[in-house]
Amino acid sequence: MFSKEVLVSNQVGLHARPATFFIQKANEFKSGIWVEKEERRVNAKSLLGVLSLGITRGLTITILAEGSDEEQAVNALVELISTNFAE
């Protein structure tokens, strides 16, 4: 299993449009991918799961993956968040 923490710094957090981009990127990978906020962990490939975490600007989340492309998956998702979803 591979994981990294990332600070969410875009204006609206991980809601609506950014969450959709995040899930689309997660679905490009074969590994199981999760997002963790505090003690809750949800499937990163599930829109409802990601939205249910209520991730807002300024929060630090952990992205975890397990599988054949786990490192690439986590790094790609961290980069997506770090670059504010290319906004």
N, C-alpha and C positions, 0 to 999 in steps of 0.2 A: 504494500500500500504506500502511496506517495501523497503528500499533502503540503499545502502552503497557505499562509495567511495573506489576506489582501485587504487594504482599506478601500471602502467604497466612497468615491469622492465626486461622482457625477451628481448633477442637480437633483434628480428625482429618486436616486437610489436604484434598487433593482425592482422596478415596477413597470408594468405595461410594455412599452417598446424595448427598453433595455433588457428586460427579462426575456422577451421573445428572442432577441439576438443571442443572449446567453444560452438559452435552451437549444437554439439552432446550432450553435457552435459545439455544445456538449454532445449533441446527437451525431456529430461527425466522427466520434470516437467509439471504439468497441468496448472500452473499459466501463465498468460501473462507476458512476461519478455521483458524489454527494456534496451538498452545501451544508455547512454547519454554522449555526449562530447560537452562541451560548451553549445550552445543553440539547438543542434540537437539531436533528439531522434529517434532510429531505433529499430525495432523488433530484439531481440537477437536470434531468431530462424531462421533468414534470413541471409544466407551467403552474398548476395549482399548488404544487409543493413549494416551489420557489417563492411564489407570491404570498403563501401562507406565513413565511418567515417575517414578512414586513421589514425588509432590509432597506434602511434609509441612509442618506448621506452621513458620512462620518463613522459608520459602523465598520468594525473589522470582522470579516468572516473567514472561515476556513474552507478550502476546496480540497476534497479528497478523491482519489481514484484508485481503483484496483483492477488490473488487467494488463493485457499485452502492450497497450499504448498509454499507460497511466501517467508517465512523466510528461509526455507531449500534451495530453489532455489538460492536466493541471496547469502547465505553463501557458498554454493557449488561452485558457479561461482567465488566468491571472492577468495576462497581457491585455485581454479584452476589457477587463474592469479597470486596470491601471491607466489605459488610454482613454477612459471615459466613453467607451463604446464608439470611438472615432467621432465624437460630437464636436 
